[in-house]
């Protein structure tokens, strides 16, 4: 999920670059969506092309965070993972 999210981010950046828009190197915590939406809101054709990609990326990020939380919660309650006492 995380890899595909990053792939979509790079695809979005690539399309924006074709239209002369260059975003900063790293945008965190939804800043990519904010920056992109602010850029495309006045261009219907660009908005039409990028809106579905932004929505798909958002869904991938949300799914990744949900799965990550599902794994972290039991791992944080497990003595082997919290104490690091795993031995072969």
C-alpha positions as CSV (number, residue, x, y, z in Angstrom):
1,X,0.0,0.0,0.0
2,X,2.7,2.4,1.0
3,X,4.8,1.7,-2.2
4,X,1.7,2.2,-4.4
5,X,0.9,5.4,-2.7
6,X,4.4,6.6,-3.3
7,X,4.2,5.5,-7.0
8,X,1.0,7.5,-7.4
9,X,2.6,10.5,-5.7
10,X,5.5,10.4,-8.2
11,X,3.0,10.0,-11.1
12,X,1.1,13.1,-9.9
13,X,4.3,15.0,-9.6
14,X,5.3,13.9,-13.1
15,X,2.0,15.1,-14.6
16,X,2.2,18.4,-12.8
17,X,5.8,18.9,-14.0
18,X,4.6,18.4,-17.6
19,X,2.3,21.4,-17.0
20,X,5.1,23.5,-15.5
21,X,4.2,22.9,-11.8
22,X,7.0,21.7,-9.6
23,X,6.2,20.8,-6.0
24,X,8.7,20.8,-3.1
25,X,10.6,17.6,-2.6
26,X,8.7,16.2,0.4
27,X,5.2,17.1,1.4
28,X,3.9,15.4,4.6
29,X,0.5,14.7,6.2
30,X,-1.8,15.6,3.4
31,X,0.3,18.5,2.1
32,X,0.6,16.9,-1.3
33,X,-3.2,16.8,-1.7
34,X,-3.5,20.4,-0.5
35,X,-0.7,21.7,-2.8
36,X,-2.1,19.8,-5.8
37,X,-5.7,20.7,-5.3
38,X,-4.7,24.4,-4.9
39,X,-2.8,24.1,-8.2
40,X,-5.5,22.3,-10.3
41,X,-8.7,24.0,-9.1
42,X,-8.5,26.6,-11.8
43,X,-7.6,24.2,-14.6
44,X,-10.5,21.9,-15.5
45,X,-8.5,19.6,-17.7
46,X,-5.7,19.2,-15.2
47,X,-8.3,18.7,-12.4
48,X,-10.1,16.0,-14.5
49,X,-6.8,14.1,-15.0
50,X,-5.5,14.4,-11.4
51,X,-8.6,14.2,-9.2
52,X,-9.0,10.4,-9.6
53,X,-5.3,9.9,-8.9
54,X,-5.5,12.1,-5.7
55,X,-8.5,10.1,-4.5
56,X,-6.8,6.8,-5.2
57,X,-3.7,7.9,-3.4
58,X,-5.7,9.1,-0.4
59,X,-7.5,5.7,-0.2
60,X,-4.1,3.9,-0.3
61,X,-2.7,6.0,2.4
62,X,-5.8,5.5,4.6
63,X,-5.7,1.8,4.1
64,X,-2.0,1.6,4.8
65,X,-2.5,3.6,8.1
66,X,-5.4,1.3,9.1
67,X,-3.3,-1.8,8.5
68,X,-0.3,-0.4,10.2
69,X,-2.4,0.4,13.3
70,X,-3.9,-3.1,13.3
71,X,-0.4,-4.5,13.4
72,X,1.1,-2.1,15.9
73,X,-1.6,-2.4,18.5
74,X,-1.1,-6.2,19.2
75,X,2.7,-5.9,18.7
76,X,2.9,-3.2,21.4
77,X,1.1,-5.5,23.8
78,X,3.2,-8.6,23.0
79,X,6.2,-9.2,25.4
80,X,8.4,-10.6,22.7
81,X,8.1,-7.6,20.4
82,X,8.2,-5.0,23.2
83,X,11.2,-6.5,25.0
84,X,13.1,-7.7,22.0
85,X,13.8,-11.1,23.6
86,X,13.1,-13.1,20.5
87,X,15.7,-15.9,20.1
88,X,16.0,-18.7,17.6
